[in-house]
Amino acid sequence: MAIELIVGPPNSGRADAVLKRFRDALDRDPVLVVPTGDDVAAFERQLCERGGASLGGSIATFGALTAQIARSLAPRLAPELTVSERQGLLRAAIARAQPRRLRRSAARPGFAPALDALIAELQAALISPAGFAAIVAELEDPGYESELAALYAAYVELRDAGRRGDRGSTLEAAIAALRADPEGWGDRPVLLYGFDDLTRRRSSWSTRSDGRAR
């Protein structure tokens, strides 16, 4: 698939250029990827204001794009945990791992949300529990870190045992599906707008620039 970069300073017309390419490709069911849900709403309003109703195509966040890819190419995708279910599973993982050095911290109500944020960051960086444990093992004194690795592993074990998924597993499924079948997405154009930097999960199968369309 050809890659085209649209580069320019703020207010240089990049948004208009991306929207034009999006409209021109409506017959191919394009996806316009923007950073946040607010950006989704803003671009949808711009489409309606400038060109009336548009049939075909979708505007989504990067997480929604990976979910689309996973659903299209990996039909056996496990249903994602809700926010409350994930929090409950994290607390169950804490009870299973029984951390010692982190015992007092783990007993506090803010620990599970903080652990959730850490695991989300590791998943976004495509670091598995085994990969995190390997990194921790290289530290001189992997005390607290080893317990965090055990908590991460316990969470994933419980998640998989319940045949559920999360954004991390959806991302992994999408990337694995694309690697196994690079042509599986077909010729649907994917346009990226508004990302100043791409994380490892995005750059693993995308491209980096200041303003871009693909």
Number of C-alpha atoms within 10 A of each C-alpha: 10 6 12 12 15 17 14 12 9 9 8 10 12 19 17 12 13 20 19 12 16 25 18 11 17 17 12 15 17 21 23 25 23 21 16 14 12 11 17 17 13 11 17 16 12 14 17 11 10 9 9 10 10 12 10 14 19 17 21 23 19 17 17 13 20 20 19 17 20 24 17 15 20 17 10 10 18 18 13 17 17 12 11 9 12 20 16 14 20 25 22 17 22 25 14 14 18 15 18 12 13 16 12 10 13 19 13 9 10 10 17 22 14 12 19 18 12 14 24 16 13 17 20 18 15 19 17 19 22 13 13 19 20 13 15 19 15 9 11 7 10 15 14 14 18 20 21 23 24 21 25 25 20 21 24 21 14 16 22 13 9 11 13 17 18 19 18 22 21 23 22 18 23 23 21 15 19 17 12 11 12 11 10 13 15 10 11 16 21 21 22 24 21 16 15 11 13 14 12 13 17 18 11 12 10 13 16 15 16 15 22 23 24 20
